């Protein structure tokens, strides 16, 4: 006997244990002989991570695909694993050390000991999220869990780095990167959080060299002169005055008439000792916007990404001002010497190498060692004291912060390792353009192209200790040796230095056999690789590559990738590059890009807003199935999920509805597990439900094939709740309690068959409750297989006549119920139904369904008339008109007054919202989610007015 209530908290863990004991999700489990492969690699969550709503949505959608294909008999692999998360993990362990009695820093502990400490932490505390994914019901092959720092993946990373270096696709260079001064490392754009903060825009005068002057003229749009004056300076504006010390030029637009007289002239940076003031050229470039500020832009190539591009185009030196902690540099020659060298570069008109320029420290002696923000205040004060400040504006500015460190990120010119992303991107662009890999929704391919076709070199090095250490060693003269091991690097270095006669062959042989004799001979690069580098290999490294494994042969390329839009650049594109470079084949056929999960008002979830929803809390309260189904039914393509916990409560009720329907069927003798031939059915009701079931399967298959998870879930919801539970079971009650034993037995057989099929169809969405019902509905008997391995249903049956007949009945009863509710007819009152001049088919249906109509619609009489009676609500179903007389059932005048009052109230609300939405200031300044809420409310009131207008018309 099925339990009276479904207890998700008790049943879900028990079902999960059953799956685990049966190895239900191992690669190939449940597959048919010779079946095609279907594989997905999980986007590896950080080893430090905990399940959030984005993970819950992403993995629910993957699991729906995986479970469906497993039930289709495919050879399925869902590959799980974790990312080593360089910065995040290092930060966690460093905090742990600082909070412990040891109170040690990693530098005090030492590199090797610190890395051992991280591995210890990983073994004890890392990977919590994988257990949480199990709780969600993710059916990965957990026996194949991989880690981006495990031995096999580390081998793959080494192989790829060395091969790309030998092909010239990896190199070392001095370029601008995002620098996190707290962690003292380069970080990716994804790890930079741009925030709007209160800031300032300072306007300064840069005096022209030698006191030179020019006529400065401003004109309006019609060409009329609005300002004319003689100036001996050019005005620039900046939000970061401390970077002025490293200016290499001032740029103006080539079409800006105001500055044409001084293009090519020199101006003075108004900072530092006057006797050593630097002169920089005024140049033209398309970057400055003549309509913004003064139209003149200072170019500080070593500390601004836009300036860096201008500097590269115009051979402007890039002077680095700060050290790794974003303090002003203290190294190098005195300022007087450095400034002299910089001025000599301007006079010579030729820019030396980046290495030579980087040696020049242009921080005045009095600024050296200052924090960058302290230096800013000092710069401002000195310029103001000299009378060269024009004005300062208070304004909102966008400022980059490290997402984990919380400090302002500094664009910094540093030595880093780079991958030639432009070359690697070319075949990856072609793969999407030629349709070998498809984006769903397709519009995301435009985002992919936009980034790939404008791609910059990929900075792959990080100044951390936790991660894959770069396999590069430096010889005594700085020559770089890239090899897979230190032994190979030593051999390569000895051969190199013998060849160029730095050492003798005899010395080389001695050093090769005696490690002490080569002590200090080679020094390994301190940096580690960007976490995304190892993640880029994920689709094939997790399958055993570079070894030729049977898993690699079976499951690469993978079938689909499910991911968020924010990592199309950082992960999807790079997997495409690496897959094509090393496997010569795209890593996946389809990239499904899902939207964000937001709060119920459409706002992005964030701790600072206090609107973060923890999926584990939702699972605890409502069960994993309810959360999964909610996420699936709301996952419309291109539309963010606005998650309201009340919706999850509603879909928990859906599970309860299925549970109760199954109990009802059981109490009435439903036959589960028995085959059924739809063609042999004799009862129109049974033929109708099989027709609808066949249609539901086809619609679900089509929706899943198109990655329309919401449509698939909605189709199943409608069939289960509406057609089966509300109508089939209700309409079958007279048969089950009647005298026709054969008809009742057919209903029992059909009810069990339909429920078994429903369990199967719903399983990918709600795996726990369906697996439980699959087992308990056969009583003491056992099923041939777990539901997760049961065959996906295939029914091709249609009885148009039975479907039309039963759907007519359902529509008529529904319309009568709707009118009764809208007109406030007392629930217990029996109404009369009048068919107005019905045709023969309608008259026949009224006769055949008389008892069901009276029972389900609370009708006292069903009659036929040539015209509708007065004060009757009219209904049209299948072209036939029906009337529901209201006189005597309700106070018509009072109801008319009530409806008119409700309509007026709704119309007033529409007018209020229209007034608000017509206010341009409101629309421009209010958060998008608030504006959207108002529009949604307006649509609700519009529909209400429409309904009330119809109801009023019915009263005459």
GIURFEN-V303926 format. One record per helix or strand of 2 or more residues. SS is the DSSP state (H for helix, E for strand). FROM is the first residue (numbers start at 1). TO is the last residue. If there is no record, write none. Layout:
ss->SS from->FROM to->TO
ss->SS from->FROM to->TO
This chain:
ss->H from->8 to->21
ss->E from->37 to->41
ss->E from->45 to->46
ss->H from->53 to->71
ss->E from->75 to->79
ss->E from->81 to->83
ss->H from->86 to->99
ss->H from->106 to->109
ss->H from->111 to->125
ss->H from->128 to->136
ss->H from->142 to->144
ss->E from->146 to->147
ss->H from->151 to->166
ss->E from->170 to->180
ss->E from->185 to->187
ss->H from->189 to->191
ss->E from->192 to->208
ss->H from->209 to->211
ss->E from->214 to->219
ss->E from->225 to->231
ss->E from->233 to->238
ss->H from->241 to->246
ss->E from->249 to->252
ss->H from->257 to->262
ss->E from->266 to->268
ss->H from->274 to->276
ss->E from->279 to->284
ss->E from->296 to->299
ss->H from->305 to->314
ss->E from->327 to->328
ss->H from->335 to->348
ss->H from->354 to->358
ss->H from->365 to->367
ss->H from->372 to->385
ss->E from->389 to->402
ss->E from->410 to->419
ss->H from->421 to->433
ss->E from->438 to->440
ss->H from->444 to->452
ss->E from->458 to->459
ss->E from->461 to->462
ss->E from->472 to->474
ss->E from->480 to->482
ss->H from->486 to->499
ss->H from->505 to->513
ss->H from->515 to->518
ss->E from->523 to->524
ss->E from->528 to->529
ss->H from->531 to->535
ss->H from->538 to->541
ss->H from->550 to->555
ss->E from->558 to->564
ss->H from->565 to->582
ss->E from->588 to->594
ss->E from->597 to->599
ss->H from->615 to->622
ss->H from->624 to->633
ss->E from->641 to->643
ss->H from->645 to->667
ss->H from->678 to->680
ss->H from->684 to->705
ss->H from->709 to->736
ss->H from->741 to->763
ss->H from->767 to->776
ss->H from->787 to->789
ss->H from->800 to->822
ss->E from->831 to->836
ss->H from->840 to->848
ss->H from->850 to->857
ss->E from->859 to->865
ss->E from->872 to->877
ss->E from->880 to->885
ss->H from->892 to->917
ss->H from->920 to->925
ss->H from->928 to->955
